[in-house]
Amino acid sequence: AAAAAAGVSSVRGRLHVSEVSVYADCAMNSSLALEQANKLMANMVLPDGVIYMPVDSESFLFRAAVAWHFPAFVVCLGSSYLQRMLVRLPQLAEAALACPGFEGYCNYMMQKPETPPARLFGEDAAATLATLRSIQFTCLFVATKVADQVHALGLLRFMLTNLSHNGAVVSLQQAADVEARCLQSLEWRLGPFFTEDEQLHGFNEALWAECMGHAHYGTSFDDGVVDFGSYGLSF
């Protein structure tokens, strides 16, 4: 696979031949990998005027993602999906504002209600936190399909069950429904490059190659703007 990747110049082609082995490579979810992925994402122009929130290496999101062997770039891309959903879904934004644990996302919201929602405590806070984290990790699951072409049957159900409130078991259909709602909210615009970024300000060939685990890539880039409407099914 590495030999095939070396001869591919386009971003689409590179993603298509990305080795699944990145999931077994500790370097891909190290603090350095996270720093590089944050830097790449911070320079991208995202839809809806979203300003990318860097993922903290000490956050629950990154620590859980490392435990489940998600590459750092997938974590950062998935986190940006949640930011966009918070812009598009006012009820979701209100839940984040009311629930402890999502202050970072709230600080990056471009618009907030004039009257902040009442802070949640106890059982209500725990249930809302479980819901928000389920959506957050569904976004990571979607980013996995985009960035690494990995289709792991049952992975989302496993994660959502682990994140559920009071140990509720999530069915495959329920997991699929959550994923579908996230995709609808994002209008199937999964990037990582978007038409808003006409000059690809966020594109750094060497940094992109490192984030995707292919430091041997060349420097040519001929794809222009990439918007993966196919959701990783085919190119």
Beta strands, then each sheet from edge to edge (+ up, - down):
end
